[in-house]
């Protein structure tokens, strides 16, 4: 349930932020937005780096500008990293109604085909992790490995997002949104993340109609009403599940449930970290992804 918000007024944190990673000049911030003309509709995307491909799927109410630039560039040091906008966001055309997690997964699969990515590692954050799971079920030949960050299984057994946390994530106040993405004692990490997003030029948001469609799609997934989510055992690729131990939007019981539901999954929990753990603890999470993508290769 990651959110894209206006972050004016946030200043960079000190260099003591434990999630700080070295960011090269240029990188994803200077990558042009391109349009992939897929069989499932146009998709706006950007890419950085070279090497084995990693596809990043953003969460609810998020654009491709929601990824910390330093996080993307750290991955791009050894990989071709592709970020894109979900259906109905930015330059990406909406899917034919009704919108569902499976429909978004089909659109993602069309992007993989169009860009000729060969069995990429697919990293999905929050709602993006639901899409990643559906992609691995519906298009298994397109996925090499999965990284599921702060997300839930679609079996109907996952604990729901606490209502107060859900309301905070949808707040128009960026300070409120950041407060639910990071633990209270990680203000420096929250400010650093907020400031990093201000570096993107020409920032834009998610239309209200698209947010509503995403809400419905996630609710169906969580209730076990999306066929792609009901049987996680159909996912055969190695999977890394990761989250913060203090995730206010996704209780860690869901991470354990997801691990138990999959054939080949390992779990990594980051202490004193929340829903945005992947940016707060980038210096640990990026090497974990690196080790995972190269295991048994």
N, C-alpha and C positions, 0 to 999 in steps of 0.2 A: 504494500500500500504506500509506496514511496511517492512523494509529492513534488511537483514543480511549483515553485513559488517565486514571487518577487522578493529579492534579497537585498534591496537597497538599504544602506545603513550598517551593514556588517563589514567589519574590518578584518584583515588577516590576523590570525592568531600568532603567538610567538613561535619561535623555532623549537620550543620544548614540546610541541604537539607530537605525541608518539606515533601518529599516523602519517607524518610528513614523509614524502618520498621525493627523490630528485626528479625534477621535470625539465626535460630538454627544451631548448628554444624551438618555437614552432609547435610541432606535434599536432595533436588533435585540434588545438585551438585555431590553427591555420588551415586545417583540412577543409576543402570545399564541400559543400553539400551537393551531392549528386542525386539523380533520379534513376532508379532501376525500373525499367519497363517490364514488369513480370507478367506472367499469364494470369495472375490474380489481382492485377492492378499496379499502379505506380507506387513506389516506396522511396521515401527520402532516406539517404544514408550518408555516412562518412567513413573513411578508413584511414588507419595510420599503421606504420610499421611493416615489417616483412617477416616471413617465417610461417610456421603452421598457423592456420586460422583459428581465431576465437571470435565468436559472435556474441554480442552483449544484448540481452533483451530487457528493456526498461519496465518499470512497474506502473502502477495505477497513477493517473494524473501526471505522468512524466513524459518529458521529451528526451531526445538524445543529448540535450544539454544538462541533464540531471546527473550524468556521470562525472565525477571529479576528474578534471583534466589530468592531474598528476597520476591518478589511478590508471586511466586509459594509457597514458604514455609509458608508465612502468610496465604494463603488459606488452605494449608495442615495442619495447626494447628487444623482444625475442619472438614476437608474433605479428601476424597480420590481424589487426583488431578492426572489426566492423561494428559500428553502432548505427542504429536506425530508429525511425519513429514508428510506433505501432499504428494500426489502422485508424484513420480519421484524425491523425495528429500531424501538424506541419504539412509537408508536401506529400504525405502518404494518404492515398485514397481510402475512404471508408470501405468496410466489407459490406456485402449485401446482408440486410437484416434477416434473421436476428443475429446480433453480435454474440459470439461465444468465445471461450478460451480456445476451443478446437478451431474455430474460424480464424482466429489470430495465428494459431500454429500453422494452418495451411498457408496463410499469407507469408509467414516466416520461411516455410519450406520453399515457396516460390522464389523468395529472395536468394536463398542458398543456391538454387538451381541457376538463377540468372547470373549471379556473380561467380558461378563455377567454383564455389568453395568445396573442397573435398573433405567430407566428414569432419567438420569443424568441432572444436570444443564449444559447447553452447552454455553460456553463463546467463542465468535468469535471476533477476532480483525481484523479490516480492511477487506481484502479479506476473512478472516476467518469468519467474520460476514455474508458475503454473503453465504458462505457454510452452516453456522448455520441456516440461513433462509430456504435454500433449503432442508436441513435435516428435519426441522420441517414440511415442506410441503409434502415431499416425504415419510417420515418415522415418522409420527406423534406419534406413540406409543413408539418411542424410546427417546423422549425428554420430560423432566419434566418442565423445565423453560429455557428461553433464556436470555442471557446477550449479547447485541450487542454493541460492542465498536468501535466507529469511523468508521462506515460503512454506506452503502447505500442500498436503496430499489432497486429492479430489475424491476421496472415498466416502465423504460424509461424516467421518469420525474425528476430524480435526477440531480443536477448540476454536471458537470464533474470536474475532478481534474484539477486545473489550470496547464497549460503546464510547466511553470517554476518550480512549486513545484514538478511535476511529474519527471522532469529531475533531480532535486536535489535529490529526493528519490532514483534514479537509479545511482547516482554518485559513482565512485570508491573511492572517498575521504570520510572517515568516518565523518570528521568534517562537510562536506556539508550535509550528510545524517542527522546527528543529528540536524543540524540547521533547517531542515524542520520538524522534529519530535517534537521539543520543541520551545517555543517562544524565541525571542532574549534575554529577561531578565532572562531566566531560564538556564543559562550556567552551574550552579552548578548541577542542576538536569540532564542535558544532559551528563555532565562528569561522574556523579555517575552511570547513566544507562550504558554508554559505558564501564566504568570500571567493572561493575558487570558482563557483558557478557564475559569479559576476564577470569573470574573464571572457566568457563566451560572447561574441558579438551578435547583435540582432536576435536577442532572446525572445521567445514566444511561449505561449501557453497552450493548454489543451481546451478545446471547445467544451462548453457545458454539456452538449448532447453526447459527445464522446465519453466524457466522464460518467454520465448516467449509463451509457451502454456498458462501460467497463464494470461499473458497480453490479449490474445485472449479471454479467458474465462471471464475475468472481463469486457472487452469491450462489449461482448454479453450480459452479465448481465445488465450492465448499460444502454444498448440500449433497454432493454425489450425483448430480443430475446431468453432468457432462460425461458422455460415454468414455471419453479418453482418460478420465480421471478415476474411474471406478475400479480398474484393475491395474495397479502399478507394477504388478509382476510381469506385465508385458514389456516393461523397460528392461532391456538386456545390457545396456552399455554401462561401463564403470561410472559411478556417480559420487561426487563430493558434495556433501551437505554441510552448510556452514551457517552460523548465526552468532549473535551476541547473547550472552547469558541473561542480559537484562532487556531483551527485546520487548517493548511495551505493546507492539502490534501483533507479534507472533510468539506466543508462549513456547518455551523450549520443549514442552511436552510434544508439540507438533513436530519438532525436529526428530525426536526419538521415534515417533510414530512413522514418519516418513522413512527413516532409516530401516525400521523393521519391515516396511512395506515393499522395499526394493530388493532385487536379487543381489546386487553388487554395490553396496553403498558404504561409505565411511563418513563419520561425523566429526566435525571440528567446531567446537564452541569457544568463543573468545570472551574471556572474563571482563566484567565491568564495561561491556559494550552493548549497544542496542541495535535497532533495525538497520542503521547505517554503519554497522561494524566494518564493512568492507572498505570504507574510507577512513574511519577512525583508526583501524589497525591495518592499514594498507601495507606497512613494512613487514608484517607477518603474513598477511593473507596473500599478497602477490607471490611470494616464494612458495606458499602452499599450493597455489594454482600451478605454478611452474613445475613443482615436483610431481604433482598429480598428472599433468599433461604428458610428462616424459616417462612416467612409470610403465615398465614393461614394453618400452618402445626401443 
